[in-house]
């Protein structure tokens, strides 16, 4: 394979892993905010919760899906090559998809309101 293509694929792999890490940081921050709001307002009428924007959530899902698809494409490019890069791409896809599933479960909980 051409060395320039390999370099581009490696940068794409690192970028997708970076995106997955940022996604998890945002999800964990929102979970922490949800727990804090619930703790702070426990016993009141609405028991606390977080407010999220609908447009932001659509953008979150579109970007997460796009990066997961890019990682999946990169991991399937060399199907016979069990390289470290391929494993990293698969890990990033799993991280992105599991983050989306966790965030979906949080969004359908009664502790989240949409604006």
Secondary structure as GFF3:
##gff-version 3
##sequence-region A 1 115
A	DSSP	alpha_helix	3	40	.	.	.	ID=ss1
A	DSSP	beta_strand	50	52	.	.	.	ID=ss2
A	DSSP	alpha_helix	54	76	.	.	.	ID=ss3
A	DSSP	alpha_helix	84	107	.	.	.	ID=ss4
A	DSSP	beta_strand	112	114	.	.	.	ID=ss5
###
